[in-house]
């Protein structure tokens, strides 16, 4: 299997498990506290790997740029999502809002980076959003008191964080040295989570197998693996095409909900999955062309 086919699939699978992890740790931890230890653990792991692999550390200017990208991609994105879900944002609404990322990325990439987005790619993005809506529809709920007010801006912050962080990464950082530089991004995320946790939380954890296993998975597999893979895909292709992969993440999360929690997949969801998958192929070219996505 060619890497241009396998790596995007691996990324989608790994990233989609983050929603499962967030749901599992929510009853046993505070959002910014668990993220503080996630960034800290991932940073230590990546720093140790960097020392083992050798190589040169980046200049102060480049270090500052990578730190800034970490604030956006790790800090604002994850803190916004965790805070919103912990605060009562329904999972379906959360996934739908994060699902706006590919459209926003395409618009801003065309303006800020000069990315040329062909008609078929715009068509794929629009169709993909429609398919995503079908997948999420059975989970949408506005009953009762509705959505807690603060969870909406927290998710807007999250979406803007990952979108602007991706564009910033593409424009100002380019090719990363994976021996040293991913560690610095984790410190960027830590600079957001730690102060908020110190000011608003008590760092109280209820240690259960779910908490420990989910923490290790999120720290080692997601922060050290999936995020590094995301940066690699981003620097190998256009921001718009890589962002379109995010349409598949709620699809796979729905499948995982069925497998792990027995959540029923309706015929509408299954249809939406088919539409979304076809749309991502149309929007990204990653699954239908050989060579680098460019």
DRENBANU-162009 format. One record per residue (C-alpha): x, y, z; residue number from 1; residue in three letters. Coordinates in nm, 4 decimals, m for minus. Each point is the difference from the previous one (the first is absolute). Example, Ala and Ser with C-alpha at 12.3 -4.5 7.8 and 13.67 -1.06 7.14 Angstrom:
<atoms>
        px        py        pz   nr  rest
    1.2300   m0.4500    0.7800    1   Ala
    0.1370    0.3440   m0.0660    2   Ser
</atoms>
This chain:
<atoms>
        px        py        pz   nr  rest
    0.0000    0.0000    0.0000    1   Unk
    0.1423    0.3385   m0.0992    2   Unk
    0.0760    0.2493    0.2764    3   Unk
   m0.2142    0.2656   m0.1682    4   Unk
   m0.2981   m0.2282    0.0595    5   Unk
    0.0931   m0.1590    0.3328    6   Unk
    0.1155    0.3063    0.1947    7   Unk
   m0.3232    0.2034   m0.0416    8   Unk
   m0.2026   m0.3037    0.1085    9   Unk
    0.2247   m0.0483    0.3038   10   Unk
   m0.0336    0.3679    0.0891   11   Unk
   m0.3804   m0.0066   m0.0227   12   Unk
   m0.0190   m0.3114    0.2170   13   Unk
    0.2338    0.1331    0.2688   14   Unk
   m0.1549    0.3466    0.0138   15   Unk
   m0.3521   m0.1393    0.0204   16   Unk
    0.0859   m0.1903    0.3182   17   Unk
    0.0604    0.3316    0.1734   18   Unk
   m0.3738    0.0513    0.0424   19   Unk
   m0.0276   m0.3411    0.1683   20   Unk
    0.2904    0.0886    0.2262   21   Unk
   m0.1491    0.3364    0.0928   22   Unk
   m0.3328   m0.1642    0.0867   23   Unk
    0.1701   m0.2663    0.2138   24   Unk
    0.2113    0.2403    0.2079   25   Unk
   m0.2718    0.2657    0.0474   26   Unk
   m0.1663   m0.1628    0.3061   27   Unk
    0.3338   m0.0512    0.1772   28   Unk
    0.1922    0.3225   m0.0632   29   Unk
   m0.0215    0.3719   m0.0617   30   Unk
    0.0562    0.1033   m0.3636   31   Unk
    0.2956    0.2370    0.0341   32   Unk
    0.1658   m0.2126    0.2670   33   Unk
    0.0010   m0.3137   m0.2146   34   Unk
    0.1178    0.2021   m0.3001   35   Unk
    0.2824    0.1480    0.2087   36   Unk
    0.1297   m0.3476    0.0797   37   Unk
   m0.0617   m0.1112   m0.3583   38   Unk
    0.2140    0.2808   m0.1429   39   Unk
    0.2609   m0.0481    0.2707   40   Unk
    0.0209   m0.3753   m0.0544   41   Unk
    0.0147    0.0314   m0.3778   42   Unk
    0.2599    0.2755    0.0269   43   Unk
    0.2262   m0.2109    0.2195   44   Unk
   m0.0393   m0.2975   m0.2330   45   Unk
    0.0785    0.2005   m0.3152   46   Unk
    0.2894    0.1823    0.1705   47   Unk
    0.1534   m0.3335    0.0996   48   Unk
   m0.0382   m0.1313   m0.3544   49   Unk
    0.1640    0.3182   m0.1299   50   Unk
    0.3000   m0.0441    0.2288   51   Unk
    0.0366   m0.3609   m0.1102   52   Unk
   m0.0191    0.0835   m0.3714   53   Unk
    0.2419    0.2923    0.0216   54   Unk
    0.0045    0.2864   m0.2478   55   Unk
   m0.0046    0.3767    0.0466   56   Unk
   m0.2513    0.2052    0.1909   57   Unk
   m0.1821    0.2727   m0.1957   58   Unk
    0.0949    0.3657    0.0141   59   Unk
   m0.1783    0.2270    0.2485   60   Unk
   m0.2120    0.1505   m0.2779   61   Unk
   m0.1103   m0.3389   m0.1286   62   Unk
   m0.0533   m0.1219    0.3552   63   Unk
   m0.2398    0.2916    0.0562   64   Unk
   m0.1909   m0.0820   m0.3196   65   Unk
   m0.0376   m0.3675    0.0952   66   Unk
   m0.1055    0.1000    0.3514   67   Unk
   m0.2688    0.2264   m0.1493   68   Unk
   m0.1296   m0.2807   m0.2226   69   Unk
   m0.0202   m0.2220    0.3084   70   Unk
   m0.2121    0.2598    0.1780   71   Unk
   m0.2466   m0.0061   m0.2903   72   Unk
   m0.0039   m0.3665   m0.1070   73   Unk
    0.0384   m0.1590    0.3433   74   Unk
   m0.0962    0.2596    0.2579   75   Unk
   m0.3012    0.1793   m0.1437   76   Unk
   m0.1373   m0.2975   m0.1942   77   Unk
    0.0136   m0.2639    0.2741   78   Unk
   m0.0807    0.2347    0.2877   79   Unk
   m0.3039    0.1301   m0.1874   80   Unk
   m0.1324   m0.3478   m0.0794   81   Unk
    0.0626   m0.1471    0.3477   82   Unk
   m0.1478    0.3027    0.1754   83   Unk
   m0.3092   m0.0021   m0.2185   84   Unk
   m0.0683   m0.3731    0.0351   85   Unk
    0.0594    0.0085    0.3763   86   Unk
   m0.2342    0.2992    0.0230   87   Unk
   m0.2895   m0.1826   m0.1634   88   Unk
    0.0367    0.0504   m0.3740   89   Unk
   m0.1807   m0.2978   m0.1614   90   Unk
    0.2452   m0.2236   m0.1843   91   Unk
   m0.1927    0.0321   m0.3258   92   Unk
    0.0062    0.3798    0.0057   93   Unk
    0.3678   m0.0084    0.0922   94   Unk
    0.0863   m0.2238   m0.2935   95   Unk
   m0.2090    0.2139   m0.2367   96   Unk
    0.1771    0.3199    0.1045   97   Unk
    0.3455   m0.1578   m0.0311   98   Unk
   m0.1207   m0.1295   m0.3369   99   Unk
   m0.0086    0.3587   m0.1264  100   Unk
    0.3804   m0.0026   m0.0050  101   Unk
    0.0516   m0.1123   m0.3629  102   Unk
   m0.2256    0.2731   m0.1393  103   Unk
    0.1629    0.2707    0.2136  104   Unk
    0.3459   m0.1290   m0.0891  105   Unk
   m0.0802    0.0086   m0.3710  106   Unk
   m0.1277    0.3576    0.0158  107   Unk
    0.2928    0.1300    0.2053  108   Unk
    0.2598   m0.2036   m0.1900  109   Unk
   m0.1131    0.1524   m0.3272  110   Unk
    0.0232    0.3486    0.1515  111   Unk
    0.3119   m0.0266    0.2175  112   Unk
    0.2093   m0.2651   m0.1738  113   Unk
   m0.1182    0.0388   m0.3570  114   Unk
   m0.0951   m0.3699   m0.0157  115   Unk
   m0.1770   m0.0718   m0.3276  116   Unk
   m0.3182   m0.1886    0.0778  117   Unk
   m0.1594   m0.1606   m0.3025  118   Unk
   m0.3734   m0.0219   m0.0516  119   Unk
   m0.0067   m0.3734    0.0730  120   Unk
    0.1729    0.0627    0.3319  121   Unk
   m0.2578    0.2629    0.0989  122   Unk
   m0.2718   m0.2447   m0.1069  123   Unk
    0.1568   m0.2738    0.2113  124   Unk
    0.0192    0.2301    0.3039  125   Unk
   m0.3658    0.1012   m0.0282  126   Unk
   m0.1193   m0.3566   m0.0587  127   Unk
    0.2189   m0.1182    0.2877  128   Unk
   m0.1615    0.2488    0.2376  129   Unk
   m0.3425   m0.1270   m0.1106  130   Unk
    0.1044   m0.3603    0.0584  131   Unk
    0.1398    0.0940    0.3407  132   Unk
   m0.3324    0.1594    0.0915  133   Unk
   m0.1750   m0.3303   m0.0792  134   Unk
    0.2447   m0.1902    0.2220  135   Unk
   m0.0441    0.2424    0.2888  136   Unk
   m0.3754    0.0601   m0.0404  137   Unk
   m0.1236   m0.2847    0.2270  138   Unk
    0.2188    0.1351    0.2818  139   Unk
   m0.1165    0.3603   m0.0231  140   Unk
   m0.2011    0.1117    0.2994  141   Unk
   m0.1244    0.3436    0.0986  142   Unk
   m0.2449   m0.1261    0.2611  143   Unk
   m0.0244    0.1248    0.3557  144   Unk
    0.2123    0.2995    0.0902  145   Unk
    0.1843   m0.0130   m0.3270  146   Unk
    0.3722    0.0372   m0.0511  147   Unk
    0.1910    0.1632    0.2895  148   Unk
    0.0897    0.3474   m0.1295  149   Unk
    0.3754   m0.0121    0.0639  150   Unk
    0.0469   m0.3247   m0.1929  151   Unk
   m0.0718    0.1717   m0.3317  152   Unk
    0.2880    0.2503    0.0209  153   Unk
    0.2275   m0.2744    0.1337  154   Unk
   m0.0610   m0.2019   m0.3165  155   Unk
    0.0392    0.3052   m0.2210  156   Unk
    0.3384    0.0533    0.1657  157   Unk
    0.0838   m0.3656   m0.0621  158   Unk
   m0.0870    0.0159   m0.3704  159   Unk
    0.1879    0.3258   m0.0519  160   Unk
    0.2963   m0.1437    0.1885  161   Unk
    0.0419   m0.3043   m0.2247  162   Unk
   m0.0787    0.1933   m0.3200  163   Unk
    0.2278    0.2979    0.0650  164   Unk
    0.2656   m0.2266    0.1518  165   Unk
    0.0059   m0.2176   m0.3106  166   Unk
    0.0298    0.3008   m0.2305  167   Unk
    0.2670    0.1549    0.2243  168   Unk
    0.1909   m0.3292   m0.0048  169   Unk
   m0.0212   m0.0206   m0.3780  170   Unk
    0.1058    0.3600   m0.0647  171   Unk
    0.2629    0.0769    0.2622  172   Unk
    0.1488   m0.3333    0.1085  173   Unk
   m0.0118   m0.2288   m0.3013  174   Unk
    0.2061   m0.3175    0.0310  175   Unk
    0.0487   m0.0970    0.3628  176   Unk
    0.2935   m0.1844    0.1513  177   Unk
   m0.1847   m0.2867    0.1676  178   Unk
    0.3023   m0.0770    0.2174  179   Unk
   m0.0320    0.3142    0.2092  180   Unk
   m0.2849    0.2302   m0.0893  181   Unk
   m0.3234   m0.1874    0.0949  182   Unk
    0.1039    0.0265    0.3659  183   Unk
   m0.0191    0.3786   m0.0237  184   Unk
   m0.3598   m0.0122   m0.1252  185   Unk
   m0.1021   m0.1941    0.3103  186   Unk
    0.1469    0.2750    0.2169  187   Unk
   m0.2138    0.2455   m0.1968  188   Unk
   m0.3097   m0.1996    0.0927  189   Unk
    0.1169   m0.0224    0.3622  190   Unk
    0.0309    0.3797    0.0162  191   Unk
   m0.3771    0.0237   m0.0521  192   Unk
   m0.1255   m0.2922    0.2094  193   Unk
    0.2199    0.0403    0.3090  194   Unk
   m0.0841    0.3616    0.0958  195   Unk
   m0.3736   m0.0593   m0.0456  196   Unk
    0.0180   m0.3219    0.2045  197   Unk
    0.1879    0.1773    0.2796  198   Unk
   m0.2557    0.2818    0.0105  199   Unk
   m0.3230   m0.1986   m0.0356  200   Unk
    0.0559   m0.3653    0.0944  201   Unk
    0.1271   m0.2119    0.2888  202   Unk
    0.1934   m0.2704   m0.1901  203   Unk
   m0.2273   m0.2623    0.1512  204   Unk
   m0.0042   m0.3390   m0.1744  205   Unk
   m0.1922   m0.3179    0.0705  206   Unk
    0.2481   m0.2672   m0.1016  207   Unk
   m0.1796   m0.2745   m0.1887  208   Unk
    0.1117   m0.2362   m0.2782  209   Unk
   m0.1999    0.2136   m0.2471  210   Unk
    0.1856    0.3154    0.1031  211   Unk
    0.3468   m0.1566   m0.0047  212   Unk
   m0.0394   m0.1852   m0.3298  213   Unk
   m0.1640    0.2985   m0.1705  214   Unk
    0.2717    0.2354    0.1289  215   Unk
    0.2778   m0.2221   m0.1301  216   Unk
   m0.1745   m0.0353   m0.3358  217   Unk
   m0.0622    0.3734   m0.0377  218   Unk
    0.3526    0.0890    0.1090  219   Unk
    0.2105   m0.2587   m0.1810  220   Unk
   m0.2096   m0.0922   m0.3032  221   Unk
   m0.1864    0.3224   m0.0714  222   Unk
    0.2273    0.2825    0.1156  223   Unk
    0.3249   m0.1771   m0.0913  224   Unk
   m0.1331   m0.1851   m0.3041  225   Unk
   m0.3133    0.1427   m0.1594  226   Unk
    0.1007    0.3656    0.0345  227   Unk
    0.3434   m0.0670   m0.1476  228   Unk
   m0.1660   m0.1898   m0.2847  229   Unk
   m0.2391    0.2923   m0.0542  230   Unk
    0.2930    0.2402   m0.0357  231   Unk
    0.1683   m0.2391   m0.2430  232   Unk
   m0.3123   m0.0209   m0.2158  233   Unk
   m0.0425    0.3762    0.0179  234   Unk
    0.3498    0.0688   m0.1275  235   Unk
   m0.0398   m0.2662   m0.2715  236   Unk
   m0.3214    0.1433   m0.1480  237   Unk
   m0.2190    0.3064   m0.0091  238   Unk
   m0.1752    0.1106    0.3176  239   Unk
   m0.3430   m0.0357   m0.1624  240   Unk
    0.0486   m0.3606   m0.1114  241   Unk
    0.1377   m0.1105    0.3357  242   Unk
   m0.2782    0.1831    0.1868  243   Unk
   m0.2602   m0.1875   m0.2057  244   Unk
    0.1072   m0.3175    0.1819  245   Unk
   m0.1680    0.1392    0.3113  246   Unk
   m0.3369   m0.0769   m0.1588  247   Unk
    0.0771   m0.3699    0.0479  248   Unk
    0.0782    0.0293    0.3705  249   Unk
   m0.3617    0.0275    0.1289  250   Unk
   m0.0878   m0.2837   m0.2379  251   Unk
    0.2565   m0.2291    0.1564  252   Unk
   m0.0894    0.1233    0.3493  253   Unk
   m0.3607   m0.1072   m0.0663  254   Unk
    0.1241   m0.3466   m0.0982  255   Unk
    0.2091   m0.0160    0.3173  256   Unk
   m0.3030    0.1027    0.2041  257   Unk
   m0.1838   m0.2966   m0.1497  258   Unk
    0.2853   m0.2421    0.0695  259   Unk
    0.0935    0.1162    0.3514  260   Unk
   m0.3237    0.1412    0.1418  261   Unk
   m0.2680   m0.1761   m0.2033  262   Unk
   m0.1282    0.3235   m0.1557  263   Unk
   m0.2359   m0.0829   m0.2855  264   Unk
    0.0919    0.1135   m0.3505  265   Unk
   m0.3117    0.1089   m0.1889  266   Unk
   m0.0525   m0.0288   m0.3737  267   Unk
    0.0367    0.3800   m0.0232  268   Unk
    0.3409   m0.0221    0.1667  269   Unk
    0.1134   m0.2808   m0.2279  270   Unk
   m0.1047    0.2033   m0.3034  271   Unk
    0.1812    0.3018    0.1389  272   Unk
    0.3167   m0.2057    0.0479  273   Unk
   m0.0052   m0.1075   m0.3632  274   Unk
   m0.0574    0.3567   m0.1201  275   Unk
    0.2718    0.1401    0.2257  276   Unk
    0.2586   m0.2590   m0.1035  277   Unk
   m0.0631    0.0640   m0.3700  278   Unk
    0.0128    0.3766    0.0568  279   Unk
    0.3348   m0.0184    0.1819  280   Unk
    0.1455   m0.1960   m0.2901  281   Unk
   m0.1257    0.2705   m0.2353  282   Unk
    0.1230    0.2895    0.2149  283   Unk
    0.3430   m0.1314    0.0963  284   Unk
    0.1232   m0.2146   m0.2908  285   Unk
    0.1929   m0.1921    0.2675  286   Unk
   m0.1850   m0.3247   m0.0530  287   Unk
   m0.0249    0.0119   m0.3776  288   Unk
    0.3444    0.1121   m0.1150  289   Unk
    0.3449   m0.1384    0.0425  290   Unk
    0.2881    0.2129    0.1138  291   Unk
   m0.0171    0.2930    0.2427  292   Unk
   m0.3232    0.1868    0.0483  293   Unk
    0.0837    0.3424   m0.1274  294   Unk
</atoms>
